[in-house]
């Protein structure tokens, strides 16, 4: 992927159309922020890494299945996935 100036929405659309590099850009764009948010909740480095991976797996599965709704912002959506997964570890 050469152009990293694409919007999240454009990257998701490109990923839905088979461009795996588009999701790689999204991953690099949000992994640090999501990891930090998860870590603040679980306070365990290894658990935070696992939950970060699970967050992106859920995102991939949702996008690939066509269930992703682009009405809101991708960052808020994936942030909510990460937050919910982190909170679920305490249930």
Secondary structure, DSSP 8 states (H G I E B T S, - for coil): -------HHHHHHHHHTT-HHHHHHHHHHHHHHHHHHHHHHH--HHHHHHHHHHHHHHHHHHHHTT---TTS-HHHHHHHHHHHHHHHTT-
